Amino acid sequence: MPSVMKFFTVMVMMAGLYAVEAAPAPRTIPHPLASHPGNIFLHGENVVLTAPTGTNEAWQILDYDKMTVKDGAMKDGMAEIGSLPVGYYELHYRTNIVFFGVLEPLAAPTPLTSPIGIDVGLAWFTQTREQMENFTSLSLLAGMNRVRDRIYWGELEPKRGEISASNHYDTSLEIQAAAGLQVLDVNHASPPWANPDGRRFPLDLRDAYNFYRAMAKRWEGKLAAFEPWNEADIAMFGGHTGDEMASLQKAAYWGLKSGNPKLTVCQNVFAIPRVATLRNFNDNHAWPYFDTFNLHHYEQFSEYPRVHRDYLSAAAGRPWWATECNVTVHWSGDEKQQEPSPENLRIQSERVARIYAEDIYYGASAVFYFMLPHYVEGPQQYGVLHKDLSPRPAYLAVAAAGRLLADAKSIGRLKDADGVLFTAKPDGKGADVLVAWSETEKDITLPKPPQACFDHLGRALKVSGTTVKVGQAPVYVILAKDSRPEITLPPKREEWYLGKPSPIVLQALPPEKDIVLNKSAYHKATNELSEVPVFLYNFGDKPAKGKFTVTAPEHWTSEFPEEVEIAPGDRKQLTLKLKDAGEWPIARVQIKGDFGPAGKSFLALRFAP
C-alpha cells in the first residue's frame, strides 16, 4: 500500500444516520489559471507553450496515438499552436518534449454528490501557495468533487495540549475549500510524546480524542471529512489488530463529533481485505462510530469481486468510500524521470475509467483515484502528472471520468458484455451512461443509436447506427432515452446494523510483540494464566457506572472487574485474567459493559496459542 510517508468537555449533537458535511464554497464552472499550470487548456482556447531551450526550432505535435497533428516553428521561445481538439498531446522539438492536454470545458459545476475524486496529498507535495493553487486548479478542471489531503499530527500538536499556530496544513485546506472542493484529511502517525513508536496509535486514547476535537473545531466549515488513521492494519502504519482499530475509531469519533457535529467521520481506513482483521473489527461493534466505511485496494481487476465482498462484510450497511485505489504500472529508464514506458502510460490511462466504474458499480459513494501528483514507491508510478505538473495520458482519463461520470450511480452490469451502466449527469444533463470495455475487440449492439460516445480520454467518437466497438480501452456511451441494454443488478448493500455510540470505550494494550497480525490476534501461552491490560475511558460529560460480563471459550476461566465507576474524561486501568484449557486454534473473548444511560461498550479479542 502507498505510504506517502513522510479540552475535554463533550457536547455531541448526533447528525442522524448520515453526517451532514461542511458545505464547500459555492461552485462555478472552472477555468484555467492565466499561467495554465501543467499546460492544460480547454477546447477552444489558443494553445501557446513556452519552450525555453528552443528559439527558432521547428516543432511538431503528436497526439495520444503518436500521429502528427500539427507542425510549425518557435518564435522567441514560444510555440503558438492554436486550437486543438480534446486530447493528450506532445510538443516535440530537437530531443525535447513538452507534454500538454486539451480538456472539454465542464458544462455545469460538478455536483456535490458526484463520486469522482482524487488523492492529491496537497499539504505534503507542495511548498508554496502558488503550487497549492496550481494543483487545485488541475483538480477543478478535471471535474473532481472530493480530494484527499494529509496531515502530520506532530506538526499540529508538537507538545501535548499545545496546538500550533496556523501553518501550511491550514493554507492547503483553505485553498481547496475556497475553490469548492470537498476535502478529506487523514493522519497516520503519532507524535513522539503520544507514542515513541510513531507508526502506532497513541497509548492513551484521550490524546487522539483531544487532537481530533481540536482539529475538527479549528477547521469547521472547511473540512468535509476525516479519516482518523491511514492503513493501520499493515505493518507500515503500525500493524494494528481489528480491536485496536475499533478502539481508536471510537475515541476519534467522539473527538471529531464534539469538535464539529456536522463533520463526516470516516472509519480509519483499511489497507487490505484481511478477513480476520475485518471480522475482529466488526466483532467490536465499531459501526455506530463511523459515517462512512473506508477502504483501499490495488488488486488486479480479476480480484475485485472478492475484494469488495470481503471488505463490505464489515461495512455494516454504511456508505463506503474507496479513498485510495489503482491498478499500478511500473516506471523504467531514467531514475530521475521515473517515467513509465509508452506502453505502460497507455495501460495506466486505460485503467482509470474501469477503476472508477467498478467501484461505483459495487456501491461506492466516493472514489479517490491514487493519485494526482508524480509519486513512486519502488518500481511503481502512481501519479497522473509529471513533476512539472504536465499531464500523463491518465490525467486526461481522470478528467473524462470527472465530466462523464459526474453524479454517477450504478444501475447494473451489462449482461452479455463487459461494462457498467449508470445514471449520471455528463455535461450537466441527466442521462444513462454506459462504460464498456472488452479484453478482445467486439461490437455492442444497443436498442437505439446513442446520443454520443467518447473514448477513455474524453475524445468524441463517431458511432454508426446502434453498434459500438469496444476494446481494452473503455468507452463512454451516452444512451438515447429509453434505450437501456439488458443488465444484471448491482450487489445489494449489506444490512444496516443498528446501534448507538457509547462514550464508554475499552482498549486492550498487550505488548506489541504479542500481536499475530495475519490472525488479528495476540499470542497467549497455553495452559497458563495470562493477564491482559485493558483501559476504560469515559468520553462523555457525566459520570458513568456499569457492569461487565466476559464471554470466553468453553472450559476457560476469566476474571475481570464486575462493576466499575468512571468520571468524565477519566482513564482507568483494569486487568483481564484468562486461563485456557485444552487445544485451540483461535480463541475469541468478548467483554461487554452495560452502563445504562451511557450505553453499551464492547471489546472483542482474539488469541492465538
C-alpha positions in Angstrom: 0.0 0.0 0.0 1.3 3.5 -0.8 2.9 5.1 2.2 3.2 8.7 1.1 5.5 8.9 4.2 6.8 11.4 5.2 -10.2 20.1 26.3 -12.3 17.8 27.4 -16.0 18.8 27.5 -18.1 16.7 25.2 -21.2 18.2 23.7 -22.0 15.9 20.9 -25.0 16.5 18.6 -25.8 13.5 16.6 -26.3 14.2 12.9 -28.6 11.3 12.1 -27.6 8.2 10.2 -25.6 10.2 7.7 -23.3 13.0 8.6 -24.2 16.5 7.3 -21.0 17.7 5.7 -19.5 21.1 5.8 -20.5 22.8 2.6 -17.6 24.0 0.4 -17.6 27.4 -1.2 -20.2 27.8 -4.0 -19.1 26.1 -7.2 -18.8 27.7 -10.6 -17.6 26.3 -13.9 -13.8 26.2 -13.6 -11.5 27.9 -16.0 -7.7 27.6 -16.3 -5.4 30.0 -14.4 -3.8 32.6 -16.6 -0.4 30.7 -16.4 -2.1 27.4 -17.4 -0.3 25.3 -14.9 0.5 21.8 -16.2 0.0 23.0 -19.8 -3.7 22.2 -19.5 -6.0 24.1 -21.9 -9.7 24.0 -22.6 -11.2 23.1 -26.0 -11.5 26.4 -28.0 -8.5 28.1 -26.3 -5.5 29.2 -28.2 -2.7 26.8 -27.1 0.7 28.6 -26.5 3.6 26.7 -25.0 6.9 28.0 -23.6 10.0 26.2 -24.8 12.9 27.9 -23.1 15.6 26.0 -24.9 14.1 26.5 -28.3 14.4 29.7 -30.2 13.6 29.2 -33.8 13.4 25.4 -33.7 10.9 23.5 -35.8 8.3 21.6 -33.8 5.6 19.1 -34.4 2.6 18.0 -32.3 1.9 14.3 -31.7 -1.3 13.1 -30.3 -2.1 10.1 -28.0 -1.7 7.7 -31.0 1.7 9.2 -31.9 0.2 10.8 -35.0 1.5 14.2 -36.2 -1.4 16.6 -36.0 0.4 20.0 -36.5 3.9 21.4 -37.0 5.5 24.8 -37.0 8.5 26.8 -35.7 9.3 28.5 -32.5 9.0 32.3 -32.2 11.0 33.8 -29.4 11.0 30.5 -27.4 7.2 30.1 -27.8 5.2 27.6 -29.8 1.9 29.2 -30.9 -0.2 26.1 -31.7 -3.7 27.5 -31.9 -6.9 25.5 -31.1 -6.8 21.7 -30.8 -9.5 19.1 -30.2 -9.8 17.4 -26.8 -6.9 15.1 -26.1 -3.4 14.3 -24.8 -0.5 15.9 -26.9 3.3 16.1 -27.0 5.2 19.0 -28.5 8.5 17.6 -30.0 11.5 19.8 -31.0 15.0 18.5 -31.3 15.3 16.0 -28.4 12.9 17.8 -26.2 9.3 17.0 -25.4 6.6 19.3 -23.8 3.5 17.4 -22.6 0.1 19.1 -22.6 -3.6 18.4 -22.7 -6.8 19.9 -24.0 -10.0 19.2 -22.0 -13.7 19.7 -22.8 -14.9 22.5 -20.6 -17.3 21.5 -17.9 -20.9 22.5 -18.9 -22.0 22.7 -15.3 -20.4 22.8 -11.9 -19.5 19.4 -10.5 -22.4 18.1 -8.3 -21.6 17.9 -4.6 -22.9 14.2 -4.7 -20.5 13.2 -7.5 -18.5 10.1 -6.6 -15.4 11.1 -8.6 -12.5 12.3 -6.5 -8.7 12.0 -6.4 -5.9 11.8 -3.8 -3.8 15.0 -4.0 -1.8 14.9 -0.8 -1.6 18.7 -1.3 -0.1 19.7 2.0 2.7 17.1 1.6 3.5 17.6 -2.1 3.7 21.4 -2.3 5.8 24.1 -0.7 4.2 27.4 -1.8 0.8 28.9 -2.0 1.2 29.1 -5.8 1.9 25.4 -6.1 -1.2 24.7 -4.0 -3.3 26.9 -6.2 -1.9 25.2 -9.3 -2.8 21.7 -8.1 -6.2 22.9 -7.0 -6.9 24.3 -10.4 -6.0 21.0 -12.1 -8.4 19.1 -9.7 -11.2 21.5 -10.6 -10.7 21.4 -14.3 -10.8 17.6 -14.1 -14.3 17.7 -12.5 -13.3 16.4 -9.1 -15.8 16.6 -6.3 -13.6 15.4 -3.4 -9.9 15.5 -2.8 -7.8 13.7 -0.2 -5.1 15.5 1.7 -2.8 14.6 4.6 -1.6 15.9 7.9 1.1 15.0 10.4 -0.2 15.2 13.9 3.2 16.1 15.4 3.4 19.3 13.3 0.0 20.4 14.5 0.4 19.4 18.2 4.2 19.3 18.9 3.6 19.0 22.6 0.6 17.5 24.4 -2.1 20.2 24.6 -0.1 22.8 22.6 -1.8 23.2 19.2 0.3 25.0 16.7 -0.5 28.3 15.0 -1.8 28.4 11.5 0.5 26.6 9.1 0.7 25.0 5.7 -2.0 22.5 6.6 -4.4 25.3 7.2 -3.4 27.0 3.9 -3.8 23.8 1.9 -7.3 23.3 3.3 -8.3 26.9 2.9 -7.3 27.0 -0.8 -9.1 23.8 -1.7 -12.2 24.5 0.3 -12.4 28.1 -1.1 -12.3 26.6 -4.6 -15.3 24.5 -3.8 -13.6 21.1 -3.3 -14.8 18.8 -0.5 -11.6 17.9 1.4 -11.0 14.6 3.2 -8.0 14.7 5.6 -6.1 11.8 7.1 -3.5 11.2 9.7 -1.3 8.2 10.1 1.4 8.8 12.7 1.6 9.5 16.4 3.8 12.3 17.7 6.7 11.1 19.9 5.0 12.4 23.1 1.9 10.2 22.4 3.8 7.0 21.4 7.6 6.6 20.9 6.7 4.3 18.0 5.1 6.8 15.7 3.7 4.1 13.5 1.4 3.0 16.4 -1.7 4.6 17.8 -1.3 6.8 20.9 -1.1 4.8 24.0 -3.6 7.0 25.8 -6.7 7.4 23.5 -7.5 10.7 25.2 -4.6 12.1 23.2 -6.4 11.1 20.0 -9.7 12.5 21.3 -8.2 15.9 22.2 -6.3 16.3 19.0 -9.1 15.3 16.7 -11.5 17.5 18.6 -9.2 20.5 18.3 -8.7 20.0 14.5 -12.5 19.5 13.9 -13.2 22.7 15.7 -10.4 24.6 14.1 -11.4 23.6 10.5 -15.1 23.7 10.9 -16.8 24.9 7.7 -13.7 24.0 5.6 -13.0 20.3 6.3 -15.7 17.9 4.9 -14.4 14.6 6.2 -11.7 13.0 8.3 -10.0 9.5 8.4 -8.5 9.1 11.9 -5.7 6.9 10.6 -4.3 5.5 7.4 -3.9 1.7 6.8 -3.5 0.8 10.4 -3.9 -2.9 9.5 -0.4 -3.2 7.8 3.0 -3.0 9.4 4.0 0.2 7.7 1.4 2.1 9.7 1.6 0.2 13.0 0.3 -3.3 12.2 -2.8 -3.0 14.4 -5.4 -5.6 15.2 -9.1 -5.2 14.4 -9.9 -4.5 18.1 -7.2 -1.8 18.3 -8.6 -0.1 15.2 -12.1 -0.3 16.7 -10.9 1.3 20.0 -9.1 4.1 18.2 -12.2 4.7 16.0 -14.4 5.1 19.0 -12.2 7.7 20.7 -11.6 9.6 17.4 -15.4 9.6 16.7 -16.2 11.3 19.9 -13.4 13.8 19.5 -14.3 14.7 15.9 -18.0 15.0 16.6 -17.5 17.1 19.7 -15.3 19.4 17.7 -17.8 19.6 14.8 -21.0 17.6 14.9 -21.5 18.1 11.1 -18.1 16.6 10.1 -18.2 13.3 8.3 -16.3 10.9 10.5 -14.8 8.2 8.3 -13.6 4.8 9.6 -9.8 4.6 9.9 -9.2 3.1 6.5 -8.2 -0.5 5.8 -5.3 -1.2 3.5 -6.1 -4.9 2.6 -9.2 -7.1 2.9 -7.7 -9.4 5.5 -10.8 -11.3 6.7 -9.5 -12.0 10.2 -8.9 -8.2 10.8 -12.3 -7.3 9.3 -14.1 -9.8 11.5 -12.3 -8.7 14.6 -13.1 -5.1 13.8 -16.7 -6.0 13.3 -16.9 -8.0 16.5 -16.1 -4.9 18.4 -19.3 -3.2 17.3 -17.5 -0.3 15.7 -20.2 0.6 13.2 -22.0 3.3 15.2 -18.7 5.2 15.3 -18.3 5.9 11.6 -20.4 7.7 9.0 -18.5 6.1 6.1 -16.7 2.8 5.8 -13.3 3.4 4.1 -11.1 1.0 2.2 -8.1 0.9 -0.2 -7.4 -1.5 -3.0 -4.6 -2.1 -5.5 -5.5 -5.6 -6.7 -5.9 -6.7 -10.3 -9.4 -6.4 -11.8 -9.9 -10.1 -11.6 -9.8 -9.8 -7.8 -12.4 -7.1 -7.5 -15.4 -9.4 -6.7 -13.5 -11.0 -3.8 -12.0 -7.7 -2.5 -15.4 -5.9 -2.4 -17.2 -8.9 -0.9 -14.7 -9.3 1.9 -14.4 -5.6 2.7 -18.1 -4.8 2.7 -18.8 -7.7 5.1 -17.6 -5.2 7.8 -19.3 -2.1 6.4 -22.5 -2.7 8.4 -24.5 -1.3 5.6 -22.9 2.2 5.9 -22.0 4.2 2.8 -18.5 3.3 1.7 -15.6 5.2 0.1 -12.5 3.9 -1.7 -10.1 6.6 -0.6 -7.1 5.1 -2.5 -7.4 2.8 -5.5 -5.3 2.0 -8.5 -4.1 -0.9 -10.7 -0.5 0.2 -10.9 2.1 0.3 -13.7 5.9 0.4 -13.4 8.3 3.1 -14.4 11.5 2.4 -16.3 14.6 4.0 -17.7 15.9 7.3 -16.2 15.8 7.2 -12.4 15.4 11.0 -12.3 12.3 10.9 -14.5 10.7 7.7 -13.2 8.6 7.6 -16.3 6.6 4.6 -17.4 7.2 3.2 -20.9 4.9 4.4 -23.7 3.1 1.1 -23.4 2.6 1.4 -19.6 1.4 5.0 -20.0 -1.3 3.8 -22.3 -2.2 1.0 -19.8 -2.3 3.5 -16.9 -4.7 5.7 -18.8 -6.9 2.9 -20.0 -7.4 1.6 -16.5 -8.7 4.8 -15.0 -12.3 4.6 -16.3 -12.7 1.0 -15.2 -11.3 1.6 -11.7 -13.9 4.4 -11.2 -16.7 2.4 -12.9 -16.1 -0.9 -11.0 -16.0 0.8 -7.5 -19.2 2.7 -8.2 -20.8 -0.5 -9.5 -20.1 -2.1 -6.2 -21.8 0.8 -4.4 -19.0 3.3 -3.6 -20.4 6.8 -3.0 -16.9 8.3 -3.3 -13.8 7.1 -5.2 -10.4 8.7 -4.8 -8.0 7.6 -7.6 -4.4 7.4 -6.3 -3.0 9.8 -7.2 -2.8 13.3 -8.9 0.9 14.3 -8.3 4.0 12.4 -9.5 4.7 9.7 -6.9 6.6 6.5 -6.9 7.1 3.6 -4.5 9.9 1.3 -5.6 9.2 0.5 -9.3 5.6 1.7 -9.3 4.5 5.1 -10.6 1.1 6.3 -9.3 0.9 9.9 -10.5 -1.1 11.1 -13.4 1.0 14.3 -13.6 4.7 14.7 -14.2 6.9 16.5 -11.7 6.3 19.8 -13.6 2.5 19.2 -13.4 2.3 18.5 -17.1 -0.1 15.6 -17.9 0.4 11.9 -18.4 -2.4 10.5 -20.6 -4.0 9.2 -17.3 -4.8 12.8 -16.3 -7.0 13.2 -19.4 -8.6 9.9 -18.4 -9.3 11.2 -14.9 -10.9 14.4 -16.3 -13.0 12.3 -18.7 -14.4 10.4 -15.7 -15.0 13.6 -13.8 -17.0 15.1 -16.6 -18.8 12.0 -17.9 -19.5 10.2 -14.6 -20.5 13.3 -12.7 -23.1 12.2 -10.1 -22.9 8.6 -11.3 -25.0 5.9 -9.6 -24.9 2.3 -10.6 -27.8 0.7 -12.4 -26.1 -2.6 -13.2 -23.7 -4.6 -15.3 -24.1 -5.5 -19.0 -25.5 -9.0 -19.2 -23.7 -10.1 -22.3 -20.6 -7.9 -22.3 -18.1 -6.1 -20.1 -19.4 -2.8 -18.9 -21.4 -0.9 -16.3 -24.5 1.3 -16.7 -25.0 4.4 -14.6 -27.4 7.3 -14.2 -25.2 10.3 -14.3 -25.0 14.0 -15.3 -22.5 14.1 -18.2 -22.1 17.8 -19.2 -24.6 18.8 -16.6 -27.5 16.8 -18.1 -29.1 13.7 -16.6 -28.6 10.6 -18.8 -27.8 6.9 -18.8 -24.0 6.5 -19.3 -22.5 3.1 -20.2 -18.8 2.5 -19.5 -17.9 -0.5 -21.7 -14.7 -2.5 -22.4 -13.5 -5.9 -23.6 -10.3 -7.9 -23.4 -10.7 -8.6 -27.1 -12.3 -6.2 -29.6 -16.0 -6.7 -30.1 -19.3 -4.9 -31.0 -22.0 -4.0 -28.6 -25.5 -3.5 -30.1 -27.8 -1.0 -28.4 -31.6 -0.7 -28.7 -31.2 2.8 -30.2 -28.3 4.9 -31.6 -26.5 6.6 -28.7 -26.6 10.3 -28.2 -22.8 10.5 -28.0 -19.7 8.3 -27.5 -16.3 9.2 -26.0 -13.1 7.3 -25.6 -11.3 6.9 -22.2 -9.5 10.3 -22.7 -12.8 12.1 -23.3 -12.4 12.4 -27.1 -15.6 12.2 -29.1 -16.0 9.1 -31.2 -18.1 8.6 -34.3 -20.8 5.9 -34.0 -22.7 4.5 -36.9 -26.2 3.2 -36.1 -26.7 1.1 -32.9 -23.3 -0.6 -32.9 -20.4 0.5 -30.6 -17.0 -1.0 -31.0 -15.2 -1.7 -27.7 -11.7 -3.0 -26.7 -9.4 -2.9 -23.7 -9.6 0.9 -23.5 -13.1 1.7 -22.1 -15.5 3.9 -23.9 -18.3 6.1 -22.5 -21.6 5.8 -24.3 -24.4 8.4 -23.6 -27.5 6.4 -24.3 -30.6 7.7 -26.1 -33.7 8.0 -23.9 -35.4 4.6 -23.0 -32.6 2.5 -24.6 -31.1 0.6 -21.8 -29.4 -2.7 -22.8 -30.1 -5.8 -20.8 -28.3 -5.7 -17.4 -27.8 -7.6 -14.2 -28.5 -5.6 -11.0 -25.6 -4.5 -8.8 -24.9 -6.3 -5.5 -27.2 -5.3 -2.6 -25.7 -3.3 0.2 -25.2 -5.2 3.5 -28.0 -4.9 6.0 -27.8 -1.7 8.2 -26.6 -2.7 11.6 -28.4 -0.8 14.3 -26.6 0.6 17.3 -25.8 3.8 19.3 -22.3 5.0 20.0 -21.4 4.9 23.7 -18.8 7.3 25.3 -17.6 4.4 27.4 -14.7 2.8 25.4 -12.5 -0.2 26.1 -8.9 -0.6 24.8 -6.6 -3.6 25.1 -2.9 -2.9 25.3 -0.9 -6.1 25.3 2.8 -5.8 24.3 3.2 -5.2 20.5 5.4 -8.3 20.3 2.4 -10.4 21.1 0.5 -9.3 18.0 -0.2 -12.0 15.4 -1.1 -9.6 12.6 -2.3 -12.1 10.0 -4.8 -13.5 12.5 -5.7 -10.2 14.2 -4.9 -11.9 17.5 -2.5 -11.9 20.4 -0.1 -14.7 21.4 -1.2 -16.5 24.6 0.9 -19.1 26.4 -1.0 -22.3 26.6 -2.1 -23.8 29.9 -1.0 -20.7 31.7 -2.7 -17.8 33.4 -2.4 -14.7 31.2 -3.0 -11.1 32.2 -4.2 -8.6 29.6 -4.1 -4.8 30.4 -7.4 -3.2 29.5 -8.1 0.5 29.7 -11.5 2.0 30.3 -12.4 5.6 29.1 -15.3 7.9 29.6 -15.6 10.3 26.7 -18.9 11.6 28.0 -19.7 14.6 30.1 -21.3 12.7 33.0 -20.0 10.1 35.5 -20.9 6.5 34.5 -21.4 3.3 36.4 -21.7 -0.1 34.7 -21.3 -3.8 34.9 -19.1 -6.1 32.8 -19.7 -9.7 31.6 -16.9 -11.7 29.9 -17.6 -14.4 27.3 -14.7 -16.9 26.8 -14.3 -20.3 25.2 -15.7 -23.3 26.9 -13.6 -24.6 29.8 -11.7 -21.3 30.0 -11.7 -19.3 33.2 -11.8 -15.5 33.2 -11.6 -12.7 35.8 -12.4 -9.1 35.2 -14.0 -6.4 37.4 -17.7 -6.9 37.6 -18.7 -3.3 38.4 -16.8 0.0 37.7 -17.5 3.7 38.1 -15.6 6.2 35.9 -15.7 10.0 35.8 -15.9 12.2 32.7 -12.6 12.3 30.9 -11.1 9.6 33.1 -9.0 6.6 32.1 -8.8 3.5 34.3 -6.5 0.5 34.0 -8.2 -2.8 34.5 -6.9 -6.4 34.1 -8.4 -9.3 32.2 -7.1 -12.6 33.5 -7.5 -15.7 31.3 -6.7 -19.3 31.9 -7.1 -21.6 28.8 -7.8 -25.3 28.6 -7.1 -27.9 26.0 -6.0 -27.4 22.4 -7.4 -24.4 20.5 -6.5 -22.7 17.2 -8.0 -19.2 17.7 -9.9 -18.2 20.8 -12.4 -15.4 21.0 -13.0 -13.4 24.2 -15.5 -10.6 24.5 -16.0 -8.1 27.3 -19.4 -6.4 27.3 -20.2 -3.4 29.5 -23.7 -2.1 30.3 -23.5 1.5 31.5 -27.2 2.3 31.5 -27.9 5.7 30.0 -24.2 5.8 28.7 -24.9 2.8 26.6 -23.0 -0.4 26.0 -19.3 -1.0 25.4 -17.6 -3.9 23.6 -14.1 -5.3 23.4 -13.7 -8.4 21.4 -10.2 -10.0 21.5 -8.7 -12.9 19.6 -5.9 -15.1 20.9 -3.5 -17.5 19.1 -1.6 -20.2 21.0 
